[in-house]
Amino acid sequence: MKTRDICENPDIVNWSISQLLTLDNNTPQWASAAILTGSQEDVPDDYFLNLSKEALEHYEEIKKNNGTCELRYDDTLLSQAEAYLNLLTTGRIDFSPRQQDDYCFARTFVNSNKSLFQHITNIHQGLFIRSLIKQVMSYLRGVSESEYLLQLESFLKSKEIRFHIKLMLINQLGFEEKPIDGEWQIVKKHILKGSLLTKQFLESIRSSGWFDKLEKQGLVKKHITGKNKKLAHSCSIMFYSMIEIAPEPVLKFMLTVPEFENKPIIISNLLFSLKDWSSINSIRLFENIKDKRDNDYEFRFAHMLEKTMDYHLDWTVKILKEYVAEKIKIYVTENRSDLFGYELERVFEKLYKKYP
């Protein structure tokens, strides 16, 4: 904890929920803050994020009815107190950690030398148990790599484990920024052999470490250009997640990958979502699709140029001049009355204000 890097970037106030969840060893506190301050994004299933949503909903309801906020009964503290009293009176502890605040009990579970896999196969595998598994596996990964890998493989290959637990473990894997070799071996052996788990894994990836590994193995290219449309779609979901977290690997990949179905549309969507246009590869990609028009072209074109001018002013002015010349030609030959839409007018206004 003492050596953990803490984010000091003030721009995180503009980040998405998925980006915020990658900060400070995947703590949900930044995402919780975004929820409490009005973020309208879809929120993944997480103990603390669910509490934040619940708190905000309660506040809005009380505010609407001019009432008074009620204190929330804390089951976490009660469960921990009961476990501690049991330890004092019997010398034994029987406790299932359910979320991050149960860290000390997760450590106690691991130190008891119990097998998490065996424990889970002997109890009801309801949704509530996922927090226990997630917490213990996170702790194991840090203190005993071999035991962690043994437990992970046991969960993924067993027919006794319900699918929602396997899915949770796959999602947790996808967030690991620096995947270890043992994880990669398990992914190859138990996840990438079938299309269903491959699909779930691709859609879970939120780290450049996993993206780089899959790209170097040729798997990203294989699936995005392959005949399995579901896996191709899962790749596009991975791209949309990664363009917010680590855009450069995605930009480089899109520049080199052969043509595939819907490639111009995916590139357009990625660039539309891109916030940092400092990389020259973003401009190269833009050049690749700027002549491919659809009904939303001018809207997307203007939205992108609003951001490119902050990084590549001369290039932005050049592109605008070309587009204006083209529009004037259409205006004259077709006797059109609408030269520019509102979005492009806004680009000119911003450009004039910033660089008069």
Phi, psi and chi 1 to 4 in degrees:
 res  aa     phi    psi   chi1   chi2   chi3   chi4
   1 MET       -  -39.5 -176.3   68.6   75.0      -
   2 LYS   -65.0  -30.3  -68.4 -179.2  179.5  179.1
   3 THR   -99.1    3.0   58.8      -      -      -
   4 ARG   -69.3  135.0  179.9 -176.8  -64.3  176.3
   5 ASP   -72.2  133.9  -68.3  -28.9      -      -
   6 ILE  -112.4  131.8  -58.4  -62.7      -      -
   7 CYS   -66.9  131.9  177.9      -      -      -
   8 GLU  -123.7   18.4  -63.6  179.8  -10.8      -
   9 ASN   -83.9  114.1 -177.3   -2.4      -      -
  10 PRO   -66.7  -16.2   24.2  -34.1      -      -
  11 ASP   -74.0   -4.8 -167.0   46.7      -      -
  12 ILE   -64.5  -14.5   63.9  172.5      -      -
  13 VAL   -64.9  -16.7  -63.3      -      -      -
  14 ASN  -103.7    1.9  -60.8  -47.0      -      -
  15 TRP   -80.8  157.9  -73.5   16.2      -      -
  16 SER   -79.7  167.2   66.2      -      -      -
  17 ILE   -58.4  -44.1  -66.7  -69.5      -      -
  18 SER   -62.7  -36.3   59.1      -      -      -
  19 GLN   -68.5  -44.2  -74.7  178.1  -71.4      -
  20 LEU   -61.6  -32.2  -65.8  172.9      -      -
  21 LEU   -72.2   -9.9  -74.6  171.6      -      -
  22 THR   -89.2  -10.0   65.8      -      -      -
  23 LEU   -77.8  149.6  -66.7  173.8      -      -
  24 ASP    48.2   56.6  -55.9  -18.9      -      -
  25 ASN    62.8   36.9 -157.3   34.2      -      -
  26 ASN    66.0   28.3  -54.0  128.6      -      -
  27 THR   -68.4  142.5  176.7      -      -      -
  28 PRO   -86.3    5.0   31.3  -34.6      -      -
  29 GLN   -64.7  -36.0   64.6 -175.8   17.1      -
  30 TRP   -70.0  -40.7  -61.8  110.7      -      -
  31 ALA   -64.5  -37.6      -      -      -      -
  32 SER   -61.0  -41.5  -72.0      -      -      -
  33 ALA   -62.4  -39.4      -      -      -      -
  34 ALA   -64.2  -40.6      -      -      -      -
  35 ILE   -63.1  -45.5  -67.1  168.6      -      -
  36 LEU   -69.1  -20.8  -65.9  173.9      -      -
  37 THR  -101.1   14.2   52.2      -      -      -
  38 GLY   107.7   10.0      -      -      -      -
  39 SER   -60.1  136.6  172.4      -      -      -
  40 GLN  -103.9   10.1  -60.7  -60.7  -48.6      -
  41 GLU   -70.1  156.8  -73.4 -173.2   61.4      -
  42 ASP   -66.5  136.9  -69.3  -25.0      -      -
  43 VAL  -110.9  129.5  178.5      -      -      -
  44 PRO   -67.0  160.5   22.4  -31.6      -      -
  45 ASP   -70.9  113.7 -176.6   26.0      -      -
  46 ASP  -153.2  140.6  174.6   89.7      -      -
  47 TYR   -54.3  -52.4  177.5   82.1      -      -
  48 PHE   -73.0  -36.3  -75.3  110.2      -      -
  49 LEU   -66.4  -36.6  -61.1 -172.2      -      -
  50 ASN   -64.8  -38.2  -70.0  -22.8      -      -
  51 LEU   -63.4  -39.6  -76.8 -177.8      -      -
  52 SER   -64.3  -43.5  -61.2      -      -      -
  53 LYS   -62.5  -42.4  -71.1 -170.0  -68.3 -177.2
  54 GLU   -62.5  -43.3  179.7 -175.3  -39.5      -
  55 ALA   -63.6  -41.9      -      -      -      -
  56 LEU   -67.1  -42.2 -173.5   60.2      -      -
  57 GLU   -62.1  -40.4  -70.4  168.9   -0.5      -
  58 HIS   -63.9  -43.7  177.9   66.2      -      -
  59 TYR   -61.9  -45.0  170.6   74.5      -      -
  60 GLU   -63.4  -39.0  -66.1  -67.8  -13.1      -
  61 GLU   -66.3  -43.7 -177.5   65.6   24.5      -
  62 ILE   -65.0  -42.0  -67.7  -61.8      -      -
  63 LYS   -62.0  -40.7 -178.2 -179.9  177.3 -178.0
  64 LYS   -63.5  -36.4  178.7 -179.3  177.4 -178.6
  65 ASN  -101.1   10.0  -62.8  -42.7      -      -
  66 ASN    55.8   39.4  -65.3  -41.1      -      -
  67 GLY  -100.2 -163.7      -      -      -      -
  68 THR  -121.7  133.8  -57.3      -      -      -
  69 CYS   -62.8  138.5  -70.9      -      -      -
  70 GLU   -95.3  149.8  -60.1  174.8    4.6      -
  71 LEU   -72.2  141.7  -65.6  176.6      -      -
  72 ARG   -92.4  134.0 -172.5 -178.1 -172.2  -79.7
  73 TYR   -73.1  124.7 -172.2   76.0      -      -
  74 ASP   -98.0  100.9 -163.7  -32.4      -      -
  75 ASP   -67.6  -28.4  -68.8  -39.5      -      -
  76 THR   -61.4  -50.6  -58.0      -      -      -
  77 LEU   -63.6  -38.5  -66.9  177.9      -      -
  78 LEU   -63.0  -46.1  176.3   61.9      -      -
  79 SER   -63.5  -40.9  -61.1      -      -      -
  80 GLN   -66.3  -40.8  -68.9  179.9   -1.7      -
  81 ALA   -63.7  -42.9      -      -      -      -
  82 GLU   -62.6  -41.2  -71.3  175.3  -17.4      -
  83 ALA   -64.3  -40.2      -      -      -      -
  84 TYR   -67.6  -42.7 -175.8   60.2      -      -
  85 LEU   -62.8  -38.4  -73.1  173.3      -      -
  86 ASN   -64.3  -38.6 -174.7   56.2      -      -
  87 LEU   -64.1  -41.3  177.2   63.7      -      -
  88 LEU   -67.7  -37.1  -68.6  177.2      -      -
  89 THR   -88.6  -29.5   54.9      -      -      -
  90 THR  -115.7  -15.3   67.6      -      -      -
  91 GLY    79.3    1.7      -      -      -      -
  92 ARG  -121.7  156.9  -66.9  178.8  -69.8  106.0
  93 ILE  -125.8  131.6 -172.0  166.1      -      -
  94 ASP  -130.3   92.6 -176.5   15.4      -      -
  95 PHE  -144.3  136.6 -178.1   80.7      -      -
  96 SER  -110.0  105.1  -66.4      -      -      -
  97 PRO   -63.1  140.5   21.0  -30.6      -      -
  98 ARG  -118.8  -16.0  -63.1 -173.3  178.2 -175.3
  99 GLN  -160.7 -177.3   37.3   85.6    4.7      -
 100 GLN   -59.3  -32.6  -71.1   92.9  -40.0      -
 101 ASP   -70.6   -8.4  -78.5  -14.5      -      -
 102 ASP   -95.6   21.6  -69.9  -28.6      -      -
 103 TYR   -53.4  -46.9  165.4   82.4      -      -
 104 CYS   -61.9  -32.6   56.1      -      -      -
 105 PHE   -78.0  -30.5  -66.1   97.2      -      -
 106 ALA   -62.9  -40.6      -      -      -      -
 107 ARG   -65.1  -39.2 -171.6  170.4   72.7  174.2
 108 THR   -62.9  -40.8  -59.3      -      -      -
 109 PHE   -60.5  -46.0 -177.5   93.4      -      -
 110 VAL   -64.1  -42.8  171.3      -      -      -
 111 ASN   -68.9  -15.9  -68.6  -19.0      -      -
 112 SER   -77.3   -5.9   70.7      -      -      -
 113 ASN    65.0   20.6  -65.6  -41.0      -      -
 114 LYS   -77.1  150.6  -67.8 -179.0 -179.7  178.9
 115 SER   -86.8  120.7  164.4      -      -      -
 116 LEU   -61.8  -42.0  178.3   62.7      -      -
 117 PHE   -59.1  -47.7  170.9   73.6      -      -
 118 GLN   -63.2  -38.8  -68.7  -62.8  -29.9      -
 119 HIS   -61.4  -44.7  177.3   66.2      -      -
 120 ILE   -69.7  -35.1  -62.3  -56.9      -      -
 121 THR   -69.7  -15.4   56.8      -      -      -
 122 ASN  -101.8    3.7  -69.2  -36.9      -      -
 123 ILE  -128.7  172.1   62.7  175.1      -      -
 124 HIS   -67.9  129.9  175.1   61.1      -      -
 125 GLN   -97.0   56.6  -63.6  178.0   25.3      -
 126 GLY   -76.1  174.4      -      -      -      -
 127 LEU   -61.6  -31.5  -66.0  176.7      -      -
 128 PHE   -62.6  -22.8   70.7   91.3      -      -
 129 ILE   -76.4  -13.2 -151.3   65.4      -      -
 130 ARG   -62.4  -36.8  -68.2 -173.0  -60.8 -174.6
 131 SER   -64.0  -39.0  -64.9      -      -      -
 132 LEU   -59.2  -50.5  157.8   65.6      -      -
 133 ILE   -62.8  -44.4  -60.3  170.3      -      -
 134 LYS   -61.0  -43.6 -176.8  175.9 -179.2  179.4
 135 GLN   -68.2  -45.5 -174.9   65.9   18.4      -
 136 VAL   -67.2  -40.1  173.7      -      -      -
 137 MET   -66.9  -37.6  -69.5  -64.8  -76.8      -
 138 SER   -62.9  -42.0  -66.7      -      -      -
 139 TYR   -67.4  -44.5  178.7   74.0      -      -
 140 LEU   -58.7  -40.7  -97.9 -179.9      -      -
 141 ARG   -58.7  -32.1 -169.6  177.9 -170.6  -89.0
 142 GLY   -84.6  -24.7      -      -      -      -
 143 VAL  -112.2  -24.6  -61.1      -      -      -
 144 SER  -149.5   89.5  177.7      -      -      -
 145 GLU   -59.8  -41.9 -177.9  178.1  -52.5      -
 146 SER   -64.2  -43.6   59.6      -      -      -
 147 GLU   -68.2  -38.3 -178.8   63.8   20.3      -
 148 TYR   -58.7  -47.5  160.1   74.2      -      -
 149 LEU   -66.4  -36.9  -66.5  172.4      -      -
 150 LEU   -62.8  -46.0  175.1   63.9      -      -
 151 GLN   -66.2  -42.8  -63.8  -66.3  -42.7      -
 152 LEU   -60.1  -46.7  178.7   61.6      -      -
 153 GLU   -65.1  -38.2 -175.1  167.3   25.3      -
 154 SER   -61.3  -44.0  -62.6      -      -      -
 155 PHE   -63.2  -45.6  -83.7  110.9      -      -
 156 LEU   -73.2  -29.7  -69.0  176.2      -      -
 157 LYS   -94.6  -13.0   72.6 -180.0 -176.7 -179.5
 158 SER   -79.4  139.2  174.5      -      -      -
 159 LYS   -82.8   -9.0  -65.2 -178.2  179.4  179.1
 160 GLU   -84.0  -10.0  -62.3  179.8   59.6      -
 161 ILE   -97.6  130.1  -61.5  -60.1      -      -
 162 ARG   -68.1  152.9  -66.8 -179.7   61.9 -178.3
 163 PHE   -62.8  -35.9 -178.3   73.0      -      -
 164 HIS   -63.8  -27.3   75.2   85.9      -      -
 165 ILE   -74.4  -43.5  -67.3  176.0      -      -
 166 LYS   -61.2  -40.3  -65.4 -177.8  179.6 -178.1
 167 LEU   -62.8  -41.6  179.7   59.3      -      -
 168 MET   -61.8  -42.7 -178.4  -84.7  -63.6      -
 169 LEU   -66.1  -37.1  -72.0  168.9      -      -
 170 ILE   -65.8  -42.5  -70.2  172.1      -      -
 171 ASN   -62.6  -40.9  -72.9  -22.5      -      -
 172 GLN   -63.9  -39.1 -170.6  170.1   -1.1      -
 173 LEU   -60.0  -41.8  -96.8  179.0      -      -
 174 GLY   -63.0  -18.8      -      -      -      -
 175 PHE   -89.5  -10.3  -86.3   88.8      -      -
 176 GLU   -68.5  116.4  -64.8  -64.2  -12.7      -
 177 GLU   -68.6  -34.5 -175.9   57.9   39.3      -
 178 LYS  -124.6   79.6  -63.8  179.2  179.9  178.7
 179 PRO   -61.5  139.2   19.6  -30.5      -      -
 180 ILE   -89.0  163.1   55.3 -177.9      -      -
 181 ASP   -60.7  -38.1 -176.7   64.4      -      -
 182 GLY   -61.5  -37.8      -      -      -      -
 183 GLU   -64.1  -42.1  -71.5  172.5  -34.9      -
 184 TRP   -61.9  -40.8  171.4 -123.5      -      -
 185 GLN   -63.6  -40.0  -61.3  -53.9  -39.9      -
 186 ILE   -68.3  -40.5  -70.1  173.2      -      -
 187 VAL   -60.0  -45.5  165.9      -      -      -
 188 LYS   -63.3  -39.4  -72.8 -165.9  -62.2 -177.4
 189 LYS   -79.7  -37.3 -174.4  176.4  179.6 -178.9
 190 HIS  -118.9  -13.4  -62.2  -69.5      -      -
 191 ILE  -111.6  -48.1  -64.9  178.0      -      -
 192 LEU   -79.8   -1.2  -61.3 -179.8      -      -
 193 LYS   -79.4  -22.4  -69.2  -67.4 -179.8   68.1
 194 GLY  -123.6  148.1      -      -      -      -
 195 SER   -68.8  -32.6   60.1      -      -      -
 196 LEU   -65.8  -50.4  177.2   58.3      -      -
 197 LEU   -71.6  -33.1  -66.3 -173.7      -      -
 198 THR   -60.0  -44.5  -61.1      -      -      -
 199 LYS   -59.4  -47.1  177.6  179.0 -176.3  -63.9
 200 GLN   -63.4  -39.2  -59.0  -60.4  -29.0      -
 201 PHE   -67.3  -45.8 -177.1   60.0      -      -
 202 LEU   -58.5  -42.0  -69.3  172.4      -      -
 203 GLU   -73.8  -16.5  -66.9  177.9   13.3      -
 204 SER   -88.0  -15.3   75.8      -      -      -
 205 ILE   -67.0  124.9  -70.6  176.2      -      -
 206 ARG  -133.8   30.0  -61.3  -68.1 -172.0  -80.7
 207 SER  -141.7  142.8   84.8      -      -      -
 208 SER   -68.1  -25.7   56.2      -      -      -
 209 GLY   -60.7  -47.8      -      -      -      -
 210 TRP   -70.6  -40.9  -84.0  119.0      -      -
 211 PHE   -60.2  -46.1 -175.7   88.1      -      -
 212 ASP   -61.4  -41.1  -69.5  -16.7      -      -
 213 LYS   -65.6  -45.6 -171.1  170.6  -72.5  -70.9
 214 LEU   -66.4  -37.3  -67.7  176.3      -      -
 215 GLU   -67.5  -41.6 -162.6  -86.1  -33.3      -
 216 LYS   -66.4  -30.3  -72.0  176.4 -178.8  177.1
 217 GLN   -81.0   -3.6  -64.4  -67.9  -36.0      -
 218 GLY    80.0    8.8      -      -      -      -
 219 LEU   -78.2  -32.7  -65.6  175.0      -      -
 220 VAL   -65.7  -46.9 -178.2      -      -      -
 221 LYS   -61.4  -42.3  176.9 -178.1  175.2 -178.4
 222 LYS   -59.3  -44.6  171.7 -174.2  174.4 -177.9
 223 HIS   -81.6  -36.2  -67.4  -48.8      -      -
 224 ILE   -73.1  -26.5 -164.9   63.8      -      -
 225 THR  -102.3   -1.3   61.0      -      -      -
 226 GLY   -80.9 -178.7      -      -      -      -
 227 LYS   -86.8  -16.5  -64.9 -178.8  179.1  179.8
 228 ASN   -78.4  101.6 -170.5  -38.5      -      -
 229 LYS   -67.2  -29.6  -68.3 -173.7  176.6 -178.8
 230 LYS   -66.9  -41.9  -70.5 -176.1  177.8  179.5
 231 LEU   -71.0  -34.8  -69.3 -177.3      -      -
 232 ALA   -62.8  -42.1      -      -      -      -
 233 HIS   -64.4  -38.6  179.2   65.7      -      -
 234 SER   -63.3  -36.4  -65.1      -      -      -
 235 CYS   -62.5  -41.8  -83.4      -      -      -
 236 SER   -65.2  -36.5   66.4      -      -      -
 237 ILE   -62.7  -41.5  -68.0  175.6      -      -
 238 MET   -61.2  -42.0  175.7  178.2   62.6      -
 239 PHE   -60.0  -44.7  -64.4  148.0      -      -
 240 TYR   -64.6  -32.7  -62.6  142.1      -      -
 241 SER   -72.8  -44.2  -62.4      -      -      -
 242 MET   -71.0  -28.4  -70.4  -59.4  -59.0      -
 243 ILE   -65.3  -22.0 -159.2   68.5      -      -
 244 GLU   -87.3  -29.5  -64.8 -175.6  -13.8      -
 245 ILE   -94.9  -50.7  -60.2  166.8      -      -
 246 ALA  -142.8   80.8      -      -      -      -
 247 PRO   -67.2  -32.6   22.0  -32.0      -      -
 248 GLU   -58.1  -46.5 -169.8   61.5   18.6      -
 249 PRO   -60.1  -36.1  -23.5   34.2      -      -
 250 VAL   -68.8  -43.0  178.7      -      -      -
 251 LEU   -60.7  -45.1  -63.1  174.2      -      -
 252 LYS   -63.3  -41.7  -73.1 -178.2  177.5  179.0
 253 PHE   -62.5  -45.4  175.1   80.4      -      -
 254 MET   -64.9  -27.1  -76.5  -63.5  174.9      -
 255 LEU   -74.3  -25.6  -79.5  170.5      -      -
 256 THR  -108.6  -20.7   57.1      -      -      -
 257 VAL   -70.0  141.8   68.4      -      -      -
 258 PRO   -62.9  167.9  -19.2   30.4      -      -
 259 GLU   -61.5  142.7  -69.8  -60.5  -46.5      -
 260 PHE  -146.0  168.5   58.2   86.9      -      -
 261 GLU   -59.6  129.6 -173.7  177.4   -1.0      -
 262 ASN    68.7   17.8  -64.9  -33.0      -      -
 263 LYS   -57.8  -48.5 -178.8 -179.4  179.0 -178.3
 264 PRO   -59.8  -36.9  -23.5   34.7      -      -
 265 ILE   -67.3  -43.2  -64.4  173.9      -      -
 266 ILE   -64.0  -43.4  -68.9  176.0      -      -
 267 ILE   -61.4  -43.7  -69.1  176.7      -      -
 268 SER   -60.0  -43.0  178.1      -      -      -
 269 ASN   -65.3  -39.4  -70.3  -22.7      -      -
 270 LEU   -64.9  -46.7  -71.2  171.6      -      -
 271 LEU   -67.2  -33.2  -66.8  179.4      -      -
 272 PHE   -62.5  -35.0 -174.3   77.5      -      -
 273 SER   -85.5  -16.6  -58.7      -      -      -
 274 LEU   -66.9  131.5 -175.3   63.5      -      -
 275 LYS  -101.7  -38.3  -66.4  178.1  179.9  177.3
 276 ASP  -100.9  107.6 -177.1   -7.4      -      -
 277 TRP   -99.7   22.9  -77.0   72.8      -      -
 278 SER   -68.1  -28.7   57.5      -      -      -
 279 SER   -71.3  135.8  170.2      -      -      -
 280 ILE   -65.8  -22.0 -168.5   61.7      -      -
 281 ASN   -67.3  -27.8  -72.1  -35.5      -      -
 282 SER   -66.2  -38.2   59.8      -      -      -
 283 ILE   -68.6  -40.4  -61.5  -58.4      -      -
 284 ARG   -62.7  -39.9  -70.8  170.7  179.0  160.3
 285 LEU   -66.2  -41.7  -94.2 -176.2      -      -
 286 PHE   -57.8  -43.9 -173.3  100.9      -      -
 287 GLU   -60.5  -32.3  -66.9  -82.0    4.9      -
 288 ASN   -68.6  -26.1  -73.6   -9.5      -      -
 289 ILE  -116.9   -2.1   63.7  162.4      -      -
 290 LYS   -65.1  -19.2   67.9 -176.9  178.7   67.6
 291 ASP   -97.4    0.7  -66.0  -32.8      -      -
 292 LYS   -96.4  104.8  -64.2  177.1  172.6   62.8
 293 ARG  -101.5  147.8  -50.6  -65.7  174.3   86.9
 294 ASP  -144.2 -173.7   57.5   27.4      -      -
 295 ASN   -64.4  -26.9  -67.1  -25.9      -      -
 296 ASP   -97.2   10.2  -67.3  -30.2      -      -
 297 TYR   -57.1  -51.8  178.2   78.6      -      -
 298 GLU   -65.1  -35.3 -173.8  163.6  -57.4      -
 299 PHE   -62.0  -48.9  170.7   76.6      -      -
 300 ARG   -68.5  -41.1  -69.7  171.8  174.3  -90.0
 301 PHE   -55.9  -48.3  178.4   74.6      -      -
 302 ALA   -66.8  -41.3      -      -      -      -
 303 HIS   -60.8  -40.9 -179.5   79.4      -      -
 304 MET   -70.2  -42.8  -65.4  175.7 -160.9      -
 305 LEU   -65.3  -28.6  -69.9 -176.5      -      -
 306 GLU   -59.6  -30.7  -81.8 -165.3   83.9      -
 307 LYS   -92.3  -34.7  -67.8 -179.4  -76.6 -171.6
 308 THR   -66.3  -30.4   62.2      -      -      -
 309 MET   -63.0  -23.3   71.4  174.0   69.2      -
 310 ASP   -75.7  -16.5  -66.2  -30.2      -      -
 311 TYR  -119.3  -33.3  -60.2   93.9      -      -
 312 HIS  -136.7   73.2  -51.4  -80.0      -      -
 313 LEU   -63.1  -50.8  177.3   60.3      -      -
 314 ASP   -59.0  -43.6  -68.5  -17.7      -      -
 315 TRP   -63.6  -41.7  178.2   86.4      -      -
 316 THR   -61.1  -44.6  -57.2      -      -      -
 317 VAL   -63.0  -41.3  171.6      -      -      -
 318 LYS   -60.7  -47.1  169.8 -179.1  168.0  -69.0
 319 ILE   -63.7  -40.3  -68.2  -65.5      -      -
 320 LEU   -63.6  -42.1  -89.6  173.5      -      -
 321 LYS   -60.8  -43.1  -75.0 -179.1  177.5  178.7
 322 GLU   -63.1  -41.9  -67.3  174.4   -2.1      -
 323 TYR   -69.7  -39.9 -170.1   69.2      -      -
 324 VAL   -62.9  -43.8  168.0      -      -      -
 325 ALA   -60.2  -41.5      -      -      -      -
 326 GLU   -64.4  -42.6  179.2 -175.4  -34.4      -
 327 LYS   -67.3  -38.3  -68.7  -72.9  -77.0 -172.3
 328 ILE   -63.8  -39.7  -69.5  174.8      -      -
 329 LYS   -61.6  -43.9 -176.0  177.3 -179.9 -179.4
 330 ILE   -64.9  -40.6  -65.0  173.5      -      -
 331 TYR   -59.8  -41.4  178.1   79.0      -      -
 332 VAL   -75.7  -47.0  172.4      -      -      -
 333 THR   -73.1  -31.2   56.5      -      -      -
 334 GLU  -104.6    0.0  -61.8 -177.0    8.4      -
 335 ASN    54.7   45.8 -164.0   24.8      -      -
 336 ARG   -82.2  149.1  -64.7  -82.7  -63.7  -85.9
 337 SER   -98.9  -17.3   58.8      -      -      -
 338 ASP  -104.7   99.3   53.3  -28.9      -      -
 339 LEU   -76.9  -51.5 -175.8   57.5      -      -
 340 PHE  -131.7  149.8  -58.8  119.2      -      -
 341 GLY   -84.0  174.1      -      -      -      -
 342 TYR   -59.4  -40.3  165.3   74.8      -      -
 343 GLU   -61.8  -42.3  -68.6   81.0   11.7      -
 344 LEU   -72.2  -34.9 -153.5   59.0      -      -
 345 GLU   -60.2  -36.3  -70.6  176.6   -2.2      -
 346 ARG   -65.9  -34.9 -167.0  176.0   61.7 -144.6
 347 VAL   -63.6  -46.1  173.1      -      -      -
 348 PHE   -60.5  -40.2  -73.2  117.2      -      -
 349 GLU   -65.2  -44.2 -177.7  179.1  -14.3      -
 350 LYS   -65.5  -41.3  179.3  179.3  176.5 -178.8
 351 LEU   -62.6  -40.6 -171.3   61.0      -      -
 352 TYR   -68.4  -39.0  179.7   74.7      -      -
 353 LYS   -68.5  -38.8  -75.3 -178.3  177.6  178.5
 354 LYS   -81.6  -35.9  -65.5 -165.2   69.8  168.6
 355 TYR  -133.3   67.2  -51.3  102.7      -      -
 356 PRO   -63.8      -   24.3  -32.8      -      -
